Amino acid sequence: MRPLQISPETAVKLSEKLGVPLEHLMHMPQHILLQKIAELGKESPDKQEAEKKDES
């Protein structure tokens, strides 16, 4: 399996967001990475809505 074809900057940001070591991220199967990114996407709108309500 070859490493993911993503930029170094993207890899570092994803590693931080997912809480996964960079080396694990780069060798993670693509379908698993996409699943984890989708989970992050589901969490993000909830947090943004909560922050907007707090500011009001």
Residue pairs with C-beta under 8 A, 6 or more apart in sequence:
1 27
1 29
3 26
3 27
4 11
4 25
4 26
4 27
4 28
4 30
4 33
6 14
11 22
11 25
11 26
12 22
14 20
14 25
14 33
14 37
15 21
15 22
15 25
17 40
18 25
18 36
18 40
20 28
25 33
